[in-house]
């Protein structure tokens, strides 16, 4: 894969063109050694250093610090953070410095691989127009100029808004938390928000109903000071850490996982509960307890039963913070004194979870007799059909043991939000004020359903009530969408459950456009015009997500620093700033003076410098420190030129943030339920018909194993349940964990990652593989009711029998052979969302689903001639298939 | 000469390969088999008694390197300031005798082509000369590495140069100290036999497997990466041994 950008250096190393000299052996060697050094120095000559951070959505909340080498406008190499403790490898600084967060923010493997991402052969570097229908295998692209692209986009925006109204347009970025990322909405109303979110969506119901905590209010609208996150060093306060479905070295990269590892070394006891023996089981934990996917609630109930029966809960905490009637009711349910008369003992749970009763009982005892305990019931365990109950139960356990809001404890759920510790500069582009608020039309995780149903509704084949239920309309009189233009600024098509259904929806609109990074990104196939997207951390000076500007700090578990992401490399090809693009569109829509008044007349050649000048102005105003706040923090701001040489401001943490610290210390009650206490039986659920609320489905007021509105229990009634009768046909219970090498789906093409250091395969246990005649490395077909893929098998005894895993974020790559399940062709790269369905009802809506039932069958030996390593090379094989398929249809752009 | 070396804490590594990628990025090495810093991950045991083992190994810059005498062209030498083992590529003919001699597979080749010149870890002498540390060691997210004069490292970490599955250190005396993986002490009882019994049943849906042996006996090649292999017949084999499945 020789790419021109790195050949310069590589050749310097390999062929140093040393002039032959006659000399003794020793002299020759020292000459050779000096040549090696000189070759590297020569290669480094003319490089400029700049710093940046590379958080992407899906970066698992880390804001690492990258020291970048740039030459001739290109990224050459990335070194890790050296702005503190420089020159230390093991970074064995004194305890005080670790505790106070004075440590490096080293990037992960992805942080060192960006060069291949920026200059990879698949990078999209030109605006393109689609010829033919949307969807893989149905059309191709031709290059167009910026003027044509922008004119067409603006015309279509005006046309669609006229025809279908404001909600005929949907912008796919940041629809969560009742917001939307459409940057012109304030002055050119269009698009709409979603209620709910993706990450902690399985925990939202528990937080809202039982704790009276609403993440949207605290993290987005700022109407609540309750922040349930914790800072990394608070784990040193814990006596026991329970990682339930949590794999922090993978899913929470950065200071938190590093500190958990240190805590483990210092002797904080750690247990992982997970169907897989994860990397965190190995490096962070004393013990692994394997549990069948989706049966967690049974084990949590059994733990509660032990705590009640043996009186191991925190009476004082319960007396102060818990609503007593509901507590009694749930206690009776767990002890078998409720309506069903079944005691939820460890013996009751063991056959469900496949965890020995003795283990559950002793685990409950350890939990009940240790304090404080950080029981982190992680996101994905609850992101299943009917999964919300398990998250709620975990919160109730943390409550009854007094661990929910104290140093060393945790809320278990939204573990992220903590207050920033340093005020950061704000670059004021002086946008015009507007009191327009974007309306909320449906739930965050029902866009696929919206696209699937809207035609039937608007053409009279579906009742309004039915439509509102299916999409999670917030009220009975909220406006209804008729999406005919999707503005795709991410890989949204690929990254949610039931991708086949989602792709059909994205193909059904009149006109889509968006920004994409790679020619084989599946979302590109659903754009009528696609613009080449910059990689913001390295190219230009655009802001990041949610209006987050280039002074980057957490949320990362450590918010005692920020780094200025300076202008780095040049835009490759015809790539341009997104802010420039939006300004040009705003001009055509007549709102540029409102959207970007300071930049509206700036020429493209001057764009980055003009953006940077506004950042400089922001920094200098901040550095003036008019309020004296920086001085009080001990920050002595440097002049701009000095600052950008080493653009990190960092202060020591005094006391780490623990969940709800700000509220508790101010004497405020973070738990805004009807009773003002944590409610084991939710009065909101009890007193309202949830089917008439935005939740649009049923939910029982306390966590129970057999919800009143389904046949049977959670493990049989859930669409993805381990004991669902469907498992006769699809016997493997699939989880789709996030990965070490992608931020959501970013970097999936990166050849330094995919196929160099990892293989994207399906995890299957030894016993299940043997029964199917599968060996490690074989090419297999993974299929469910909703979709199918071909990829390599990773056969491992790290899996529980009857389970499978395909990591999240791989790109769907069809375009090859059509199949019964995949309208756009067999997936060559393994996008796990095509295996998951879109079922929420009759349960409440709101959860992003991450689990399913699948079967795996062998397709070919991994080592047959001609296949060999090919089976492990699904990445570029898939990319080549996708691009070749478009080419065959007429794409003119040569790779 | 002061012999410099590495210390690797096997308990802190999860085989994420940040070190390996940082090395390739810094040294401008293309994706592929030329992994100067090679990361292995393998498993041992059967369900539910299972461990995974990581090893991040570059070149051990051995005190008694076996590659140097093996080279017919005298292309490999021990550099005199840090004790780094280096290769003079102008002399290298790609005969791979060094590869046969090195117990750790440290000499690397970009391809299987005969005549492909050997390349290897330079201990980042370019960085050492600037007062910096080798990039692999400085980039580990979990701080598994240390680097410095070998005698100082030995004093700090004790003189262990071996971990389970590796070749004996007596052959070459590698300047690569290791804290091997610790045993795990369970916090609560876990009866594996009982767990297997429970895993066999699936309620109304029948059984998952028949006997305990179904979980413990496998034909060779069924389980992926079930041992540490530091030497490889081909680039494809090396890639298989060094690609994990964490994505």
Interface residues (C-beta under 8 A of the other chain):
Chain A: X1 X2 X3 X6 X8 X9 X10 X12 X13 X14 X15 X16 X18 X20 X25 X28 X29 X30 X32 X33 X36 X37 X40 X41 X43 X44 X76 X77 X78 X79 X80 X82 X87 X89 X90 X91 X92 X106 X107 X108 X109 X111 X112 X113 X115 X116 X249 X250 X253 X257 X258 X261 X265 X269 X271 X277 X279 X280 X282 X283 X285 X286 X287 X288 X289 X290 X350 X351 X352 X354 X355 X356 X358 X359 X362 X363 X366 X716 X722 X723 X725 X727 X728 X731 X739 X740 X741 X742 X751 X752 X753 X754 X755 X756 X757 X758 X759 X760 X761 X763 X765 X766 X767 X769 X770 X771 X774 X775 X776 X777 X794 X795 X796 X797 X798 X799 X800 X801 X802 X807 X809 X810 X868 X869 X872
Chain B: X7 X9 X11 X12 X13 X14 X15 X16 X17 X18 X20 X21 X22 X24 X25 X26 X27 X28 X29 X30 X31 X32 X39 X43 X45 X46 X47 X48 X50 X51 X52 X54 X74 X77 X79 X80 X84 X86 X88 X89 X90 X117 X119 X122 X125 X126 X129 X131 X132 X133 X135 X137 X138 X139 X140 X141 X142 X143 X144 X145 X146 X147 X184 X185 X186 X187 X188 X189 X190 X191 X194 X195 X198 X199 X200 X201 X202 X203 X204 X205 X208 X209 X214 X215 X218 X219 X221 X222 X223 X224 X225 X236 X239 X240 X242 X243 X244 X245 X246 X247
